[in-house]
Amino acid sequence: MKKADVLKQYTTPIGAPAFVQGPHRFRRREYLNITYRTDREALEKLVPEPLEIDQPLVRFEVMKMPDTTGYGAYVECGHAAVVRMDQEQGEFLLGMYLDNLPAIAAGRELSAFPKKLGSAKLFVDSDTLVGTLDYGTLRVATATMGYKHKPLDLEKAKQEVGVPTFMLKILPGYSGRPRICELVRTQITNVTVKGAWIGPARLQFFEHALAPFADLPVREIISASHILTDLTLAPATIVYDYLAEQNDQPGEAK
């Protein structure tokens, strides 16, 4: 392979890439969202500067994706802190768990989604919408919501889905020190909400060393929603470079 051809590649293995290039369109994506109040001190340990916390709120989400360009079908679970960057309200992604390798690899390589291997499910049990997450063979989260109790305004649902999202992009160099250390921002686009509902909800976490949802305990359920939508993921952009700030310090090598 010529050097010029190497530069045309976007990921490895050569000839059998871990994922295909986007844009990636999600059709019939189904959300179970539960926003809850947690302990401020615990949340402050996980949210990096320059992001700020106005209220110690966290969103637990389970997303069922039956038709995704390039990725196929899978279910994903996420944990996100409600934050502010200057005057913009958004969310900081704490962790995402799924069992789809292309989505894991692309999420980490192309942007900065903190994706790990896990097994999530979203299903209807009688009159209840249920979301679960297993890490290995152990249950780490169970969420329940009354099924389609009250309609949610579609514009409010669109705003909820399209909230700005912040993530940490950290890639080590060969010395072990970060070669890239950035705060990045992305936002879902081209959103079409096909249905949205609210209802009573409960959320339970189980202690686990490698899926530490329970480190942010549920103190009060603030809201719960069930949303059906089509959408597209936008590319991530850099909003803060931690290494640039480090290199600006007196005595540091430029």
C-alpha positions as CSV (number, residue, x, y, z in Angstrom):
1,M,0.0,0.0,0.0
2,K,1.3,3.4,-1.0
3,K,1.7,6.2,1.6
4,A,-0.9,8.2,-0.2
5,D,-3.3,5.3,0.1
6,V,-2.7,5.0,3.8
7,L,-3.9,8.6,4.3
8,K,-7.1,7.7,2.5
9,Q,-8.1,5.1,5.2
10,Y,-10.3,6.3,8.0
11,T,-9.9,3.3,10.5
12,T,-8.5,-0.2,10.8
13,P,-8.3,-3.1,10.0
14,I,-7.4,-2.3,6.4
15,G,-9.9,-4.0,4.1
16,A,-12.3,-4.7,6.9
17,P,-12.9,-1.5,8.8
18,A,-14.5,-1.5,12.2
19,F,-17.1,0.9,11.1
20,V,-18.3,2.7,8.0
21,Q,-18.2,6.5,7.4
22,G,-21.3,8.5,8.1
23,P,-23.5,10.4,8.2
24,H,-25.4,8.0,10.3
25,R,-29.2,8.3,10.3
26,F,-31.2,6.8,13.1
27,R,-34.8,5.8,12.2
28,R,-37.4,4.8,14.7
29,R,-35.1,5.6,17.6
30,E,-36.9,5.1,20.9
31,Y,-35.9,6.8,24.2
32,L,-36.7,6.2,27.8
33,N,-35.3,9.2,29.6
34,I,-35.4,9.7,33.4
35,T,-33.9,12.9,34.9
36,Y,-33.2,12.8,38.6
37,R,-31.5,14.8,41.4
38,T,-28.3,13.4,42.9
39,D,-25.7,14.5,45.4
40,R,-23.8,17.6,44.3
41,E,-20.5,16.6,45.8
42,A,-20.5,13.3,44.0
43,L,-21.4,14.9,40.6
44,E,-18.7,17.6,41.0
45,K,-16.1,14.9,41.1
46,L,-17.1,13.7,37.6
47,V,-17.8,16.9,35.7
48,P,-14.7,18.6,34.3
49,E,-14.0,22.3,34.2
50,P,-14.8,24.5,32.4
51,L,-18.3,23.0,32.6
52,E,-20.4,24.2,35.5
53,I,-23.2,22.6,37.5
54,D,-26.2,24.8,38.4
55,Q,-28.3,21.9,39.9
56,P,-27.1,18.4,40.6
57,L,-29.3,16.8,37.9
58,V,-28.5,13.6,35.9
59,R,-30.3,11.9,33.0
60,F,-30.4,8.2,32.6
61,E,-31.4,7.1,29.1
62,V,-32.1,3.8,27.3
63,M,-32.2,4.1,23.5
64,K,-33.5,1.4,21.3
65,M,-32.2,1.8,17.7
66,P,-33.8,-0.8,15.3
67,D,-32.6,0.9,12.0
68,T,-29.3,2.8,11.9
69,T,-27.3,3.5,8.8
70,G,-24.1,1.4,9.0
71,Y,-24.6,0.2,12.5
72,G,-27.7,-2.0,12.1
73,A,-29.8,-2.6,15.2
74,Y,-28.9,-2.3,18.9
75,V,-29.9,-0.9,22.3
76,E,-27.7,1.6,24.3
77,C,-27.8,3.0,27.8
78,G,-26.3,6.4,28.8
79,H,-25.7,8.5,31.8
80,A,-25.4,12.3,31.4
81,A,-25.0,15.2,33.8
82,V,-26.9,18.5,33.2
83,V,-24.3,21.2,32.8
84,R,-23.6,24.7,31.5
85,M,-20.8,25.9,29.2
86,D,-20.7,29.7,29.6
87,Q,-24.4,30.6,28.8
88,E,-25.3,27.4,27.0
89,Q,-27.2,24.6,28.8
90,G,-26.3,21.1,27.9
91,E,-25.3,17.7,29.1
92,F,-21.9,16.0,29.9
93,L,-21.8,12.3,29.0
94,L,-20.5,10.3,31.9
95,G,-20.8,6.8,30.2
96,M,-22.5,4.9,27.5
97,Y,-23.0,1.1,27.4
98,L,-23.9,-1.0,24.3
99,D,-23.1,-4.3,22.6
100,N,-22.6,-3.1,19.0
101,L,-18.9,-3.0,18.0
102,P,-19.2,-0.6,15.0
103,A,-21.1,1.9,17.2
104,I,-18.6,1.6,20.0
105,A,-15.6,2.1,17.7
106,A,-17.0,4.9,15.7
107,G,-18.4,6.7,18.7
108,R,-14.9,6.7,20.4
109,E,-12.8,7.3,17.3
110,L,-14.8,9.8,15.3
111,S,-15.9,11.9,18.2
112,A,-15.6,11.3,22.0
113,F,-18.6,9.2,23.1
114,P,-17.5,7.4,26.3
115,K,-18.8,4.0,25.1
116,K,-18.2,0.7,26.8
117,L,-19.4,-2.9,26.3
118,G,-22.7,-3.6,28.0
119,S,-26.1,-5.2,27.4
120,A,-29.1,-2.9,27.4
121,K,-32.8,-3.6,26.8
122,L,-35.9,-1.5,26.3
123,F,-39.3,-3.3,26.2
124,V,-42.9,-3.1,27.2
125,D,-43.9,-5.3,30.2
126,S,-47.7,-5.2,30.4
127,D,-48.5,-1.5,31.1
128,T,-44.9,-0.5,31.9
129,L,-42.0,0.6,29.7
130,V,-38.9,-1.0,31.1
131,G,-35.2,-0.3,30.5
132,T,-32.4,-2.4,31.9
133,L,-28.6,-2.5,31.7
134,D,-26.4,-5.5,32.4
135,Y,-22.6,-5.3,32.7
136,G,-21.3,-8.8,32.0
137,T,-23.8,-11.1,33.7
138,L,-24.8,-8.6,36.4
139,R,-27.7,-6.2,36.4
140,V,-26.5,-2.6,37.1
141,A,-29.7,-0.5,36.3
142,T,-33.4,-1.0,36.1
143,A,-35.8,1.8,35.0
144,T,-39.6,1.7,34.8
145,M,-42.1,4.2,33.5
146,G,-45.9,4.1,33.0
147,Y,-46.6,3.3,29.4
148,K,-47.9,6.4,27.4
149,H,-49.8,7.9,30.3
150,K,-49.8,11.5,29.0
151,P,-48.7,13.1,25.7
152,L,-45.6,15.3,25.8
153,D,-45.5,18.4,23.5
154,L,-43.6,17.4,20.4
155,E,-41.6,20.6,20.3
156,K,-40.5,20.0,23.9
157,A,-39.5,16.4,23.1
158,K,-37.5,17.7,20.1
159,Q,-35.6,20.1,22.4
160,E,-35.0,17.3,24.9
161,V,-33.5,15.1,22.2
162,G,-31.5,17.9,20.6
163,V,-29.8,19.2,23.8
164,P,-26.1,20.1,23.2
165,T,-23.8,17.3,24.4
166,F,-20.3,17.7,25.8
167,M,-17.7,14.9,26.0
168,L,-14.0,14.4,26.9
169,K,-11.7,13.3,24.1
170,I,-8.6,11.7,25.6
171,L,-6.0,9.8,23.6
172,P,-2.6,8.9,25.1
173,G,0.6,9.2,23.3
174,Y,3.3,6.6,23.3
175,S,4.9,8.1,26.4
176,G,1.7,7.5,28.3
177,R,0.8,11.2,28.6
178,P,-2.2,12.6,26.7
179,R,-1.6,13.4,23.0
180,I,-5.2,14.7,22.7
181,C,-7.1,16.0,25.7
182,E,-10.1,18.0,24.7
183,L,-13.6,18.9,25.6
184,V,-15.8,18.5,22.6
185,R,-19.4,19.4,21.7
186,T,-21.9,17.7,19.5
187,Q,-25.7,18.0,18.9
188,I,-28.3,15.8,17.3
189,T,-29.8,17.3,14.1
190,N,-32.6,16.7,11.6
191,V,-34.9,15.6,14.4
192,T,-38.4,14.3,13.5
193,V,-40.4,13.4,16.6
194,K,-43.0,10.8,15.9
195,G,-44.5,10.5,19.4
196,A,-43.7,11.5,22.9
197,W,-45.2,10.8,26.3
198,I,-44.6,11.3,30.0
199,G,-45.5,9.2,33.1
200,P,-44.5,8.1,36.5
201,A,-41.1,6.5,36.8
202,R,-38.7,4.8,39.1
203,L,-35.0,4.1,38.7
204,Q,-32.8,1.7,40.6
205,F,-29.0,1.3,40.4
206,F,-26.9,-1.6,41.7
207,E,-23.3,-1.2,42.9
208,H,-20.7,-2.2,40.3
209,A,-16.9,-1.3,40.2
210,L,-16.8,-0.9,36.4
211,A,-20.3,0.4,35.7
212,P,-20.5,2.9,38.6
213,F,-24.0,4.4,38.0
214,A,-24.7,4.0,41.7
215,D,-22.0,6.5,42.5
216,L,-24.6,9.1,41.6
217,P,-27.5,8.0,43.8
218,V,-31.2,8.8,42.9
219,R,-32.5,11.3,45.4
220,E,-35.5,12.6,43.5
221,I,-37.1,11.8,40.2
222,I,-37.6,15.1,38.3
223,S,-39.1,13.9,35.0
224,A,-39.5,10.9,32.7
225,S,-40.2,10.7,29.0
226,H,-40.7,8.2,26.2
227,I,-39.9,9.5,22.8
228,L,-40.0,8.0,19.3
229,T,-37.9,9.9,16.7
230,D,-35.7,9.9,13.5
231,L,-32.4,11.8,13.8
232,T,-28.9,12.3,12.6
233,L,-25.7,12.7,14.7
234,A,-23.6,15.8,13.9
235,P,-19.8,15.7,14.0
236,A,-18.1,16.8,17.2
237,T,-16.3,20.2,17.5
238,I,-13.6,21.2,20.0
239,V,-14.7,23.7,22.6
240,Y,-11.7,23.5,25.0
241,D,-8.1,22.2,24.6
242,Y,-6.6,21.2,28.0
243,L,-3.1,20.7,26.5
244,A,-3.1,24.1,24.9
245,E,-3.7,25.7,28.4
246,Q,-0.9,23.5,29.8
247,N,1.5,24.7,27.2
248,D,0.7,28.3,27.9
249,Q,1.9,28.0,31.5
250,P,5.2,29.8,32.3
251,G,8.2,27.4,32.1
252,E,6.3,24.9,29.9
253,A,7.8,23.9,26.6
254,K,5.8,25.3,23.6
